[in-house]
Amino acid sequence: MLRRFLIAGIRHSTLLLICLTTILHAKAAHAQDFSKETIYFIVVDRFYDGDPHNNPNGAIFSPDKSEWKLYWGGDIQGVIDKLPYIRRMGFTAIWLTPLIANTESLYLYDDKENRKSAAYHGYWGRDWYQINRFFGTKEKFKELIDKAHAMGIKVIFDYVLNHTSPVGQGINGAIYRDGIFIADYSNDPHGWFHHNGSIDFSKNDLAEWQNKNLYDLADLNSENPAVEKYLIDAARMWMRMGIDGFRLDTVRHIPLDFATRFAQAIKNDNPKVFLFGEWSMGGLADRDAVQFTRQTGINLIDFQFTQHITDAICRGRSFKAIAQYIENDRKVKHPEWLVTCIDNHDMPRFISTAIANGADPMTARKKTELATYIMMVSRGIPCIYYGTEQYLHVGRSTSWGYGGEPYNRQMMAGWHNFNGFARNIKRLAELRRKVSAVSRGEQVTLVATENVWVFERRDADSVLLVAANKGKRQKVCVANTRLPDGIYRANGVERVRVMGPNIAVRHRQVQFELGQYEIGIWYAVTDAHRSRRRR
C-alpha cells in the first residue's frame, strides 16, 4: 500500500500520489508477466539420469525400469545435461516436479500391476528445507538455475502446500525441518495436521475438500501459524536461490485465506516471481476457481481449456464449445497469465486419448500437433509436457484411463530426433516473444463450426489470425478480419505467413483452403508498432 506523505500544497501532493501510483501499477503489471514464455514441464525422475551415483539403493529403485511407481534415476544433473535440447526447441522456462526431500519408504497398495510405490514423483514431501538426495544437492540445483538462466531459460519450482506423505505406513506423514523431526500423523501434539479422515469427493463442501486428507496424504493444518511460517520461510529460501516461479500443487485443497497470505508474502519478497496453481479440473467456468485466482492473485492452470481442446480434437466434438469457453476470459483481469496445457502428468497423454478414441497412431500424432499449435497461439502461457514432441505413448489402461498414470510418465527418449513437430514448437515459441498479439492480445472468435475454428489475437502492436481445421479439406471464408490488406507470405516483413497457405486479404476479407488437421497462422504489425521502431 502507498504510504501517506504530508506534503505542503494539495496540488503537489496529488501530483506525487498520481506519479507513485502510476509507477507501482506499472511495476505490478510487469511483476508477474510470464506471458511471453513457453514452459517445458519435466518429471525429474523420468527425464534423464545424469548422475547414476545418486540413484537409490534397495526396494524403492527399479534399475530395469519395470516397476512404474519406483524411482528410475532421473535427476538434476540430467536436466542440466539436456538444457541445450530444451533450448533448441525454443522453450524459455522449465517446470520441474518437486525437488524437496520426500519420504524414502516403500508403500504398498491394492494395485495388481503396480502394488509398490515410492515418492519418485516428488509430491510426498518430508522436509521442505532439503533437496531430495536422489535428485542431487542444493549446490547442484543452484548450478541448474545459473546454467538455465545463462541460456535464457527460467526455472519454476513445484511446491506443495497441502500435504506430506501417506499415513498409516512408511513414515506416517512425518514432517521435518533441516533433518529435525517436527511431527507425524500419530505424534502431533502441536497440531501440524488435520485429523478428520479422508475427503468424500461426493460432497461439494469447502471444509470437506480443504480440511481432510487427499486420499491417504496427511493434510497440513495451514491455519496453524507455525505451519504457515514453515511453508513461507521455506519458499523464501528457494527464492533466494534464484528461482523464477512457483507452481503450487493442489490449491483447491488449501484454505483461501492461507493461499492469499502465502501469495502476498511471496510477492512482498519478490514481486517478479510468477505464481500459478493446480485447481484440479478448474478454469474460468468454475466459480470457485475464479474466486480463488481473483482473491489470491495466484494464476490458474486452465484445465477447462484442456478439456475443451481434447473434446474437440480427440473426441470429435464441435469447436463451438471451446470458442464459447474463451468468452469467459472477461472474468479475470489477465487471461494471458493462465497456464494452458493439452495434457500433463496427472492425465493420459493427448496422443493416448486420441488413440483411445479410435485414431490410428499416425492420425493421433497429427491431432497432437494440431492441439499443441492451437494452444501455443491461444491466450495463456503454453506448457508442454516432456516427450510430447517425441510422441511418447504407452498403450496400457489404468483406473486413470488408457495411457494414464503411471504410464504417462515414461522415461524420456528421442534426444537426437529434432523432428518437424519440434521445429514448429520452436517457431511458435519464438513467435510468442516476437509478436505482442500472441503473448498478450485479446482472443476473438471469427468462425466456429463443427470442424473449423478461426480466431484472432489482437493487440495495439499487432494482429494474429489463426485458422484450424480438424475435418476434411475445405474452403474457409473469413469476414471482418483485423489483418491489413495485402499478401501474407513466409518471407514477409510486416505481413507474414507463419504456417498454412499464403493468403491475400482484401477489404477485411480472406478465403483459403485448409487440409485435415492443418492450421494456418498469419500476422501483421500495426502502424503504432512501426512508429515505435522508427523512434
C-alpha positions in Angstrom: 0.0 0.0 0.0 1.1 3.6 -0.6 2.3 5.5 2.4 0.7 8.8 3.2 3.0 11.7 3.0 2.3 15.1 4.4 3.4 17.5 1.7 2.7 21.1 1.7 0.4 22.1 -1.2 -2.5 19.9 -2.2 -1.6 20.2 -5.9 2.0 18.9 -5.3 0.8 16.1 -3.0 -1.8 15.0 -5.6 0.7 15.0 -8.4 3.2 13.0 -6.3 0.5 10.4 -5.4 -0.5 10.1 -9.1 3.1 9.5 -10.1 3.7 6.9 -7.3 0.5 5.1 -8.2 1.5 5.0 -11.9 4.9 3.6 -11.0 3.5 0.9 -8.7 0.8 -0.1 -11.2 3.5 -0.4 -13.9 5.7 -2.5 -11.6 2.8 -4.7 -10.7 1.8 -5.3 -14.3 5.4 -6.2 -15.1 6.0 -8.2 -12.0 4.2 -11.5 -12.9 4.2 -11.1 -16.7 5.2 -14.5 -17.9 3.1 -14.2 -21.0 6.0 -14.4 -23.4 7.2 -17.6 -22.0 6.8 -21.2 -23.3 7.1 -23.8 -20.5 8.5 -27.3 -20.7 7.2 -29.5 -17.9 9.6 -32.2 -16.7 9.0 -35.1 -14.3 12.6 -35.1 -13.0 12.9 -38.8 -12.2 11.7 -39.7 -15.7 13.8 -37.3 -17.8 17.5 -38.3 -17.8 19.9 -40.0 -15.4 22.9 -37.6 -15.4 24.5 -39.0 -12.2 23.9 -42.7 -11.5 25.8 -42.3 -8.2 22.8 -40.6 -6.6 20.3 -43.3 -7.5 18.5 -45.0 -4.6 19.5 -48.4 -3.3 17.2 -51.2 -2.5 13.4 -51.6 -2.7 12.4 -48.1 -4.0 14.6 -48.2 -7.1 13.8 -50.1 -10.3 17.1 -50.2 -12.3 15.5 -52.0 -15.2 12.5 -49.6 -15.2 10.0 -52.4 -14.9 8.4 -51.1 -11.7 6.4 -48.0 -12.9 5.9 -46.4 -9.4 9.5 -46.7 -8.2 12.5 -44.4 -8.9 14.1 -44.8 -12.3 17.1 -42.5 -11.9 16.4 -39.1 -13.5 18.0 -36.2 -11.6 19.0 -32.6 -11.6 22.2 -33.3 -13.4 20.1 -34.9 -16.1 18.2 -31.7 -16.6 21.4 -29.7 -16.7 22.8 -32.1 -19.4 19.7 -31.7 -21.5 19.3 -27.9 -21.3 20.6 -27.5 -24.9 17.9 -29.8 -26.1 15.2 -27.8 -24.3 16.6 -24.5 -25.5 16.9 -25.8 -29.1 13.1 -26.2 -29.1 12.7 -22.6 -28.1 11.5 -23.1 -24.5 12.1 -20.2 -22.2 11.0 -21.8 -18.9 11.1 -25.2 -17.3 8.8 -26.5 -14.6 10.3 -29.3 -12.5 8.3 -31.7 -10.4 9.1 -31.2 -6.6 12.7 -31.4 -5.6 12.3 -31.2 -1.8 13.2 -34.2 0.3 10.5 -36.8 0.2 9.7 -39.9 2.2 12.2 -42.7 1.3 9.9 -45.6 2.4 8.3 -48.2 0.2 4.5 -48.1 0.1 2.1 -50.9 -0.7 -1.3 -50.6 -2.3 -4.0 -52.8 -3.7 -3.0 -52.4 -7.3 -2.3 -55.7 -9.2 0.1 -54.1 -11.7 1.8 -51.5 -9.6 1.5 -52.6 -5.9 4.7 -51.0 -4.9 5.0 -47.2 -4.7 7.8 -44.7 -3.9 8.0 -40.9 -3.9 9.7 -40.7 -7.3 7.3 -38.0 -8.4 8.2 -35.7 -5.5 4.7 -34.9 -4.1 5.2 -36.8 -0.8 7.3 -34.2 1.0 9.2 -34.9 4.2 11.5 -31.8 4.6 10.8 -28.6 2.7 14.2 -27.3 3.6 16.3 -30.0 1.9 16.7 -31.4 -1.6 15.7 -34.9 -2.4 19.1 -36.6 -2.3 18.2 -39.0 -5.1 17.9 -35.9 -7.4 21.1 -34.1 -6.2 22.1 -31.3 -3.8 21.3 -27.7 -3.2 24.6 -26.8 -4.9 23.6 -28.9 -8.0 20.2 -27.2 -8.1 21.9 -23.7 -7.9 24.1 -24.8 -10.8 21.0 -25.8 -12.8 19.4 -22.4 -12.1 22.5 -20.5 -13.1 23.0 -22.5 -16.3 19.4 -22.3 -17.3 19.4 -18.5 -16.8 22.6 -18.2 -18.9 20.6 -19.9 -21.7 17.6 -17.7 -21.3 15.5 -20.3 -19.5 13.5 -19.6 -16.3 13.1 -22.1 -13.6 9.7 -22.9 -12.0 9.7 -24.7 -8.6 6.9 -27.1 -7.9 5.7 -26.5 -4.3 3.2 -28.5 -2.2 1.3 -26.5 0.4 -1.5 -29.1 1.2 0.0 -32.3 2.5 3.0 -34.5 3.3 3.1 -38.3 2.7 0.7 -41.2 3.2 -0.5 -42.0 6.6 -0.6 -45.5 8.1 2.6 -46.8 6.6 6.1 -45.6 5.8 7.0 -42.5 7.9 3.3 -41.9 8.7 3.2 -38.4 7.1 6.1 -37.1 9.1 7.5 -33.6 8.6 11.0 -32.4 9.3 12.9 -29.1 9.2 16.5 -29.5 8.1 16.5 -33.1 9.3 14.9 -32.3 12.7 11.7 -34.2 13.4 8.6 -32.0 14.0 5.6 -34.3 13.9 3.9 -37.2 12.2 0.3 -38.1 11.9 0.2 -40.1 15.2 2.6 -37.9 17.1 1.2 -34.4 16.6 1.0 -32.5 19.9 1.1 -29.1 18.3 -1.5 -29.6 15.6 0.5 -29.6 12.4 -2.1 -31.9 10.7 -5.8 -32.1 10.3 -7.2 -35.3 11.8 -10.6 -35.5 10.0 -10.2 -38.6 7.8 -10.1 -38.6 4.0 -12.1 -36.4 1.6 -15.5 -37.7 0.4 -15.4 -36.4 -3.1 -19.2 -36.8 -3.5 -19.6 -33.8 -1.2 -19.4 -30.3 -2.7 -18.2 -28.6 0.5 -15.1 -26.5 1.0 -14.4 -27.8 4.5 -14.6 -31.4 3.2 -12.1 -30.6 0.4 -9.8 -28.4 2.4 -9.6 -29.9 5.9 -9.3 -33.6 5.2 -6.7 -35.9 3.8 -6.4 -36.1 0.0 -6.8 -39.8 -0.3 -4.3 -41.0 2.3 -2.0 -38.0 2.3 -1.5 -36.3 5.7 -3.3 -32.9 5.4 -1.3 -30.0 6.7 -3.1 -27.7 9.1 -2.3 -24.4 7.5 -4.5 -22.5 10.0 -1.7 -23.2 12.5 0.7 -20.2 12.4 3.7 -22.5 12.8 2.8 -24.4 9.7 2.2 -21.2 7.7 5.6 -19.8 8.8 7.3 -23.1 8.0 6.0 -23.1 4.4 6.5 -19.4 3.7 10.1 -19.4 5.1 11.0 -22.5 3.1 9.6 -20.8 -0.1 11.7 -17.7 0.7 14.8 -19.9 1.0 14.2 -21.4 -2.5 13.6 -17.9 -3.9 16.9 -16.8 -2.6 18.5 -19.4 -4.8 17.1 -17.6 -7.9 14.0 -19.5 -9.0 11.6 -17.5 -11.2 8.3 -19.0 -10.3 6.2 -21.4 -8.2 3.7 -24.0 -9.5 1.5 -24.6 -6.4 0.2 -28.1 -6.1 -3.4 -28.9 -5.1 -4.5 -25.4 -4.4 -8.2 -26.5 -4.5 -7.5 -28.2 -1.2 -6.0 -25.3 0.8 -7.9 -22.6 2.6 -8.4 -19.4 0.6 -7.2 -17.1 3.4 -3.9 -19.1 3.7 -3.3 -19.1 0.0 -3.8 -15.3 -0.1 -1.4 -14.8 2.8 1.2 -17.1 1.2 1.0 -15.3 -2.2 1.2 -11.9 -0.6 4.3 -13.0 1.4 6.0 -14.2 -1.8 5.1 -11.0 -3.7 6.4 -8.8 -0.9 9.7 -10.6 -1.0 10.0 -10.7 -4.8 7.2 -9.3 -7.0 8.8 -10.8 -10.1 8.2 -14.4 -9.0 5.4 -15.9 -11.1 2.7 -17.9 -9.2 0.3 -20.4 -10.7 -1.7 -23.2 -9.1 -3.4 -26.5 -9.8 -7.1 -26.1 -9.1 -8.0 -29.7 -10.3 -10.1 -29.6 -13.4 -10.8 -25.9 -12.9 -10.9 -23.0 -15.2 -12.9 -19.8 -15.9 -16.3 -21.5 -16.0 -15.7 -22.7 -12.4 -16.9 -20.0 -9.9 -14.8 -21.2 -7.0 -11.6 -21.3 -9.2 -12.3 -17.8 -10.4 -12.8 -16.5 -6.9 -9.6 -18.2 -5.9 -7.5 -16.5 -8.5 -9.1 -13.1 -8.1 -8.6 -13.1 -4.3 -5.1 -14.7 -4.1 -3.5 -13.3 -7.3 -2.3 -16.9 -8.0 -2.9 -17.7 -11.7 -4.7 -20.9 -12.7 -3.8 -23.9 -14.8 -6.7 -23.7 -17.3 -7.9 -27.4 -17.2 -11.2 -26.5 -18.8 -9.3 -25.3 -21.8 -7.5 -28.7 -21.8 -10.9 -30.5 -21.6 -12.4 -28.5 -24.5 -9.5 -28.9 -26.8 -9.4 -32.6 -26.0 -13.1 -33.0 -26.6 -12.9 -31.2 -29.9 -9.9 -32.9 -31.4 -9.8 -36.4 -29.7 -13.5 -37.0 -29.2 -14.9 -35.4 -32.3 -16.9 -32.7 -30.6 -17.6 -29.3 -32.1 -15.1 -26.4 -31.9 -18.1 -24.2 -30.9 -17.7 -25.3 -27.2 -14.1 -24.1 -26.8 -14.9 -20.9 -28.7 -17.7 -20.2 -26.2 -15.5 -21.1 -23.3 -12.9 -18.4 -24.3 -15.7 -15.8 -23.8 -15.1 -16.4 -20.0 -11.8 -14.5 -20.3 -13.6 -11.4 -19.2 -13.9 -12.9 -15.7 -10.3 -12.3 -14.9 -8.0 -9.3 -15.4 -5.2 -11.2 -17.1 -6.4 -14.2 -19.1 -3.0 -14.1 -20.8 -1.5 -15.3 -17.5 -3.4 -18.5 -17.3 -1.2 -21.6 -17.9 -2.6 -23.8 -20.6 -1.8 -27.5 -21.5 -3.1 -30.3 -23.6 -2.1 -32.9 -21.0 0.2 -33.4 -18.0 1.5 -36.0 -15.5 -1.9 -36.5 -13.9 -3.9 -37.4 -17.0 -3.3 -39.6 -20.1 -1.1 -38.0 -22.7 -3.1 -36.3 -25.5 -1.8 -38.8 -28.1 -3.0 -41.7 -25.9 -6.5 -40.1 -25.6 -6.6 -39.7 -29.4 -5.8 -43.4 -29.8 -8.3 -44.4 -27.1 -11.0 -42.6 -29.2 -10.3 -44.5 -32.4 -7.4 -42.7 -34.1 -4.6 -44.8 -35.6 -1.1 -43.8 -34.4 -0.3 -41.5 -37.3 -3.6 -39.7 -37.1 -3.1 -39.4 -33.3 0.2 -37.7 -34.0 -1.5 -35.2 -36.3 -4.1 -34.5 -33.7 -1.5 -33.9 -31.0 0.3 -31.5 -33.3 -2.8 -29.6 -34.1 -3.8 -29.3 -30.4 -0.3 -28.1 -29.5 -0.2 -25.4 -32.2 -3.7 -24.1 -31.2 -2.6 -23.9 -27.6 0.6 -22.1 -28.4 -1.2 -19.3 -30.2 -4.2 -19.1 -27.9 -4.3 -16.8 -24.9 -2.4 -18.1 -21.9 1.1 -19.4 -21.3 1.6 -22.7 -23.1 3.0 -25.6 -21.1 4.2 -28.7 -23.0 4.7 -32.0 -21.1 8.1 -33.6 -21.7 8.1 -36.0 -24.6 5.1 -34.6 -26.3 7.4 -33.5 -29.1 8.6 -37.1 -29.5 5.0 -38.6 -29.4 5.7 -40.6 -26.2 2.9 -43.1 -25.6 2.3 -46.3 -23.6 -0.9 -48.1 -24.5 -1.8 -49.6 -21.2 -5.0 -48.9 -19.2 -5.3 -47.9 -15.6 -8.0 -46.6 -13.3 -6.9 -43.1 -14.6 -7.7 -44.1 -18.3 -5.9 -45.5 -21.3 -2.3 -44.4 -21.1 -3.0 -42.8 -17.7 -0.8 -42.6 -14.6 1.8 -44.1 -14.2 2.1 -45.0 -17.9 2.1 -41.3 -18.9 5.4 -40.9 -17.0 7.7 -43.0 -19.2 11.4 -42.3 -19.5 12.2 -39.6 -21.9 13.6 -40.7 -25.3 14.4 -39.3 -28.7 17.1 -36.8 -27.7 18.6 -36.7 -31.2 15.3 -36.6 -33.1 14.7 -32.9 -33.8 11.6 -33.6 -36.0 9.2 -31.3 -37.8 7.0 -31.1 -34.7 9.8 -29.9 -32.6 10.8 -27.3 -35.2 7.3 -25.9 -35.3 7.2 -25.7 -31.5 10.4 -23.6 -31.7 8.9 -21.4 -34.4 5.8 -20.7 -32.3 7.8 -20.2 -29.1 9.8 -17.6 -30.9 6.6 -16.0 -32.3 5.3 -15.5 -28.7 8.4 -13.4 -27.9 8.3 -11.5 -31.2 4.6 -10.7 -31.7 2.8 -9.0 -28.8 -0.6 -10.2 -30.1 0.4 -13.8 -29.3 1.6 -13.1 -25.8 -1.0 -10.6 -24.6 -3.6 -9.9 -27.2 -7.3 -10.3 -26.7 -8.7 -13.5 -28.3 -11.7 -13.0 -30.5 -13.5 -15.9 -32.4 -14.4 -15.1 -36.1 -15.7 -18.6 -37.1 -16.6 -21.6 -35.1 -18.2 -24.7 -36.6 -18.1 -28.4 -36.0 -14.6 -28.7 -37.6 -13.2 -25.2 -38.1 -12.1 -22.6 -35.5 -10.9 -19.2 -36.7 -9.9 -16.6 -34.2 -7.7 -13.5 -33.9 -5.4 -12.3 -31.2 -5.5 -8.5 -31.2 -3.1 -6.1 -29.6 -2.2 -2.4 -30.2 1.1 -3.5 -31.9 -0.1 -6.5 -34.0 -2.8 -8.8 -35.1 -2.6 -12.6 -35.5 -5.1 -14.7 -37.4 -5.4 -18.4 -36.7 -7.5 -21.0 -38.5 -7.6 -24.7 -37.5 -9.4 -27.5 -39.4 -10.0 -31.0 -38.0 -12.3 -32.1 -40.7 -11.9 -32.9 -44.4 -10.2 -30.3 -46.6 -12.4 -27.3 -47.1 -12.5 -23.7 -48.0 -12.7 -21.2 -45.2 -14.1 -17.7 -45.6 -13.4 -15.1 -43.0 -15.0 -11.7 -42.8 -14.1 -8.8 -40.6 -10.5 -9.7 -40.0 -8.3 -7.0 -38.5 -5.4 -8.0 -40.7 -4.5 -5.2 -43.1 -5.0 -5.7 -46.8 -2.1 -7.4 -48.6 -0.3 -10.7 -49.4 0.9 -12.8 -46.5 4.0 -14.9 -47.3 6.6 -16.8 -45.3 9.3 -14.2 -46.2 7.1 -11.2 -45.5 8.3 -8.4 -43.2 5.1 -6.7 -41.9 2.6 -9.2 -43.4 3.8 -12.7 -42.5 2.6 -16.3 -43.0 3.8 -18.5 -40.2 2.1 -21.7 -41.1 -0.5 -22.7 -43.7 -1.0 -21.3 -47.2 -0.2 -17.8 -48.5 -3.3 -15.6 -48.3 -4.5 -12.3 -49.8 -6.6 -10.0 -47.6 -8.9 -7.6 -49.4 -11.3 -5.3 -47.6 -11.1 -7.2 -44.3 -12.0 -10.5 -46.0 -9.9 -13.5 -46.8 -10.5 -17.0 -48.3 -8.2 -20.0 -48.2 -8.3 -23.8 -48.0 -7.0 -26.0 -45.2 -6.5 -29.7 -45.2 -7.5 -32.0 -42.3 -5.6 -31.3 -39.1 -4.0 -28.3 -40.7 -3.5 -24.9 -39.1 -3.0 -21.5 -40.7 -1.2 -18.7 -38.8 -0.7 -15.2 -40.2 0.2 -11.9 -38.5 0.7 -8.2 -39.3 2.4 -5.5 -37.3 0.5 -2.2 -36.9 1.3 1.4 -37.7 1.8 2.0 -33.9 4.5 -0.7 -33.8 6.3 0.7 -36.8 6.3 4.2 -35.4 7.9 3.0 -32.1 10.5 1.1 -34.0 11.5 4.2 -36.0 11.8 6.2 -32.8 
